[in-house]
Each structure stands twice: as C-alpha cells, then as structure tokens.
Amino acid sequence: MILGLDIGGANTKAASSDGLYAKSVYLPLWKNAPLDGVLTGFAALAPEAVAAVITGELADCFSSKRAGIEKLTAAVRRAFSCPVYFRGAGGFDWSDPMEIAAANWAASAALLAREVGDCLFVDMGSTTTDLIPIKGAPLAAKTDFQRLARGELVYMGLLRTRLDALLPVAQIRGLRLPLSPELFAIIADARLAQGHISIDRYACETPDGAGKDQASALRRLARSVCADLEEIGEAGALAIARQACSRQKRILVSAIERQAEKNGLERVAAAGIGEDLISEASEFLGMECVPLSEMYGPRISDIFPAYAAARLLEMHPDFGKRQ
C-alpha cells in the first residue's frame, strides 16, 4: 500500500493509492497539535512507501515558510521507516525544499490532467479554495503568493473563514449593520444554523469554544453584530447566516468565472468539502461540473491531494528503482 499525506496548517489528511483508506484529522499546527503522534498512527498502517504534500509551512508557529518545510519534512521522515517522497509543484524531483511549499494542488491537478483532461479544477477545503486551470497540463503559478495575485488561490473555505471577512455589512430589520472585525463567528456557524452542514461536518473549533449545536451557532451569529440572540431573535441571526452564505457563493462564482474566461475552459472538476457549493456555482454559470465524489467517492474527494500524491507515486516510472 502506498500512502499519500497532505499536511496542512489546520488538517492533516491521509489516503491510500487504492482509495480504500481515507482520513482527515483536525490538527491546528499553530496550537502545537500532536503531529508526531498522528503521523505515528498513520505509520502503523505499514505502507510500502509514502508520498507527501505540504501546505502547513504557512502556519504562523513557524518563523518562515522554509523553517516550516524543514520541520514538517523532518516529522514525516521520523515517523515512517519506509521510503518517503515529497512532491513539489514540478513533481517528486526537486532541488530546493521551497519547491515543496504549498504544492498539494499540483498533485491533484497532475492526476486530473491524466484522468479528466482539460478543466478548471476547483478544490474548496475548510480554509482556502484552489482554482487550477488545466489545459493539457496545469497552468497555475507555482507559489501561493503568485496564485493569490492571479486569482488561482482564494483565501476562503467552507468552514473556518471569519464571517466579517465574507460579509462586511448585514441587513437586519431594515438596518445596515457592519459586522464586528472580531472572531465572533465563522462561516461554519452560518452553514450549521441553516442545516447546510451537520455537526460532524463542523470539523474545526468554534470561535468561542462552545458547542456545535444550532443554538450556539445562532448565538455566535448574533454576537457578530454586537448583539445577544434575544436582541435580534432567531430570524435576525438566520438573516446574517443567509447573507453570508449568499455572499460566499457570489465570491466563488466570480472566481470561477474569471479563471474559466481567462483560460477558455468550459468544464469544472469539483473537489473538497465544498464540492456541493462549487457545483452550485458552476451550475449558476452554466458550466459543466464533474464532482470528484462521483469519480472517486466522497471520502477521497474531501482529501483529494493526499490521494493524488499516492497515485502519482504509484505511477511514477522510477518508483520501483528508487526503493
């Protein structure tokens, strides 16, 4: 079994190349989460080899991205006794460790270039959304900095994005209310309150450390406009939730439209925990959408870069020679 790893700042994910194993663990690196222990648990699966991609180097517990890469690669090597391969934006062959930084999208796009063909690959996780044009090969820029500038990375996810970052102003009872720029609520609260996600899909911490039930989410939504729930009522809190989700969809529609027009693409390949929202945005634009959950299963779609890294290592012509 070849195991793929995707080590992010908030979540660490693992998938086998045959797709039979898939797991995501909420592991906030900036809070000194027990990465070594989680990796040791994955090592107990006794893989033949490991293919790893990394995005967690951006976590602010590291003094620089290079320092983050050095520490994360060292942790992976400590945990596994089998051969370990790190994949960068250009593949498994690289000379500078910075080529590994934030390259999980490149593994996904390289696999889809083979198995889906030309498309706009859109992967929405809990924190960010990648929009990778594929025309024969992936055409995206190589770094997060460059992809942000080109609109190929949108720092917006299905769960962890602060509500005020998406919705600067809410309308309640005819009033326009600027949302407080505090970590009072996140978009997961808006989705949970409306029943868009279940409690088990709220796969991150709540802003106040309180519950993941609807009542707690509504209370946090009210707090985003400096109110108690008794002041604006459930209807007021739900109005904030609806407007935030509507705003998020508009942002995603605009991002997809920009990349599709720029690159002459008419088809979207959707992955990640935000796959349904990507499908909605694609349908709004009249674009064909290929949900990766239908091709590979929902568990693999949620953690596609880990699976893609494992598959690409398995298919690598020199894999057997390297061992």
C-alpha positions, 0 to 999 in steps of 0.5 A: 500500500502506498500512502499519500499525506497532505499536511496542512496548517489546520488538517492533516489528511491521509489516503491510500493509492487504492482509495480504500483508506481515507482520513482527515484529522483536525490538527491546528499546527499553530496550537502545537497539535500532536503531529508526531503522534498522528503521523505515528498512527498513520505509520502503523498502517505499514505502507510500502512507501509514502508520498507527501504534500505540504501546505502547513509551512504557512502556519504562523508557529513557524518563523518562515515558510522554509523553517516550516518545510524543514520541520514538517519534512523532518516529522514525516521522515521520523515517523515512517521507516519506509521510503518517503517522497515529497512532491513539489509543484514540478513533481517528486524531483526537486532541488530546493525544499521551497519547491515543496511549499504549498504544492498539494494542488499540483498533485491533484491537478497532475492526476486530473490532467491524466484522468479528466483532461482539460478543466478548471479544477476547483478544490474548496477545503475548510480554509482556502479554495484552489482554482487550477486551470488545466489545459493539457497540463496545469497552468497555475503559478507555482507559489501561493503568493503568485496564485493569490495575485492571479486569482488561482488561490482564494483565501476562503473555505467552507468552514473556518473563514471569519464571517466579517471577512465574507460579509462586511455589512448585514441587513437586519430589520431594515438596518445596515449593520457592519459586522464586528472585525472580531472572531465572533463567528465563522462561516461554519456557524452560518452553514450549521444554523441553516442545516447546510452542514451537520455537526460532524461536518463542523470539523474545526473549533468554534470561535468561542469554544462552545458547542456545535449545536444550532443554538450556539451557532445562532448565538455566535451569529448574533454576537457578530453584530454586537448583539445577544440572540434575544436582541435580534431573535432567531430570524435576525441571526438566520438573516446574517447566516443567509447573507453570508452564505449568499455572499460566499457563493457570489465570491466563488462564482466570480472566481470561477468565472474569471479563471474559466474566461481567462483560460477558455475552459468550459468544464469544472472538476469539483473537489473538497468539502465544498464540492456541493457549493462549487457545483452550485456555482458552476451550475449558476454559470452554466458550466459543466461540473464533474464532482470528484465524489462521483469519480472517486467517492466522497471520502477521497474527494474531501482529501483529494491531494493526499490521494493524488500524491499516492497515485502519482507515486504509484505511477511514477516510472522510477518508483520501483528503482528508487526503493 
